[in-house]
């Protein structure tokens, strides 16, 4: 193997690699000898087939296998010999090969940056904490009672009003045609709750039981079903009956609905739940502070391939969209495609950031580099300190995720088990949290008691100048 470095530019490296024809021939012969005892050719006993005949029959197939292995092995050897750590999968481009001649290919790779170790013992961090007050518990109890309120049939003859529960039959139509999912009978709708399409509930106020009305609405442009987005619809609606909402009284009987002995026990449980939520928020704020402090340290170049991949992910999270190609098929930008297919269809699909302003693009590029830089820093801390996520920890995370879908646990677990990318999505946050815990153990962390409002305030609320970044951060959090 002959290796010549042809490019050194920042984190980018390119090499010209040549594998001699004689070495390829030796590998092909060796592989054929390995396979010989298992190959059967009429007229010859296993293992006694002449080498020349083996080459005639199986040479081409074995050659392809040998070439693939040789390219992979020589590429890895070229990097290992120079102590280079790729940040992303290296790219290989065959430059020249004919049977019986040398194989030449170009190896292109982006390297991991050099990251200087941080003295975490010198870090001083402040952890915001808050304790739930009695008013927090009382407000939570009111919200809980609202979630379990009942309704009673109104016996007096009067028109519906905001706050009533309208029991309705309805049939939705677009351009005079009934559409799927747009009809129901006996549907209960609290007027004024804004649970339905914008403007729908308003047109049911002032209607008496037994009366029918036509409700005219327009589906929002960002409606979940693209075939209905932005469409005008008419709902033929009948007010079957009007019911009055009734709040559940917050007492010992109410507590028993949740398996508690009395109201005091329910309040204690609620206090514990709120305290846990405050603790999670406190940790999230501390983690954010830690990451900000780490980013303030040494600035290093990030691999542009990784930064571009992260930028694309941010754009897709902020503006998820599908586009229709010339064949009328929808392509979801969040799905991975075969590279050749992407190249052939590139002219059919707009760039993922096509609808973004130049200001937003600049902000999202900045955010992408920040996320990649922090990810690389945490990854380096994990590598240098032998921090790993065990299979048991991943398994527990998988069980926990599956438990969120009662009745579908087996399907969810199979989805993870059959999808390496899905399993990686479970492992990544576990790895990050273990690294954060490792750093916090060495740093000096002091607690500061604050109000609930201060704890829950948005640390990203920095004014209009950061609106694009805040929007992208929120979208990425939801997407992940």
HELIX and SHEET records of a PDB file:
HELIX    1   1 UNK A   21  UNK A   36  1                                  16    
HELIX    2   2 UNK A   51  UNK A   81  1                                  31    
HELIX    3   3 UNK A  120  UNK A  122  5                                   3    
HELIX    4   4 UNK A  134  UNK A  147  1                                  14    
HELIX    5   5 UNK A  201  UNK A  204  5                                   4    
HELIX    6   6 UNK A  252  UNK A  256  1                                   5    
HELIX    7   7 UNK A  263  UNK A  295  1                                  33    
HELIX    8   8 UNK A  304  UNK A  318  1                                  15    
HELIX    9   9 UNK A  339  UNK A  345  1                                   7    
HELIX   10  10 UNK A  358  UNK A  384  1                                  27    
HELIX   11  11 UNK A  391  UNK A  402  1                                  12    
HELIX   12  12 UNK A  409  UNK A  417  1                                   9    
HELIX   13  13 UNK A  420  UNK A  442  1                                  23    
HELIX   14  14 UNK A  452  UNK A  456  1                                   5    
HELIX   15  15 UNK A  464  UNK A  466  5                                   3    
HELIX   16  16 UNK A  467  UNK A  479  1                                  13    
SHEET    1   A 4 UNK A   2  UNK A   9  0                                        
SHEET    2   A 4 UNK A  12  UNK A  19 -1                                        
SHEET    3   A 4 UNK A 103  UNK A 110 -1                                        
SHEET    4   A 4 UNK A  91  UNK A  96 -1                                        
SHEET    1   B 2 UNK A 124  UNK A 129  0                                        
SHEET    2   B 2 UNK A 444  UNK A 449  1                                        
SHEET    1   C 4 UNK A 150  UNK A 153  0                                        
SHEET    2   C 4 UNK A 232  UNK A 246 -1                                        
SHEET    3   C 4 UNK A 164  UNK A 174 -1                                        
SHEET    4   C 4 UNK A 177  UNK A 190 -1                                        
SHEET    1   D 3 UNK A 150  UNK A 153  0                                        
SHEET    2   D 3 UNK A 232  UNK A 246 -1                                        
SHEET    3   D 3 UNK A 212  UNK A 218 -1                                        
SHEET    1   E 2 UNK A 322  UNK A 324  0                                        
SHEET    2   E 2 UNK A 330  UNK A 332 -1                                        
END                                                                             
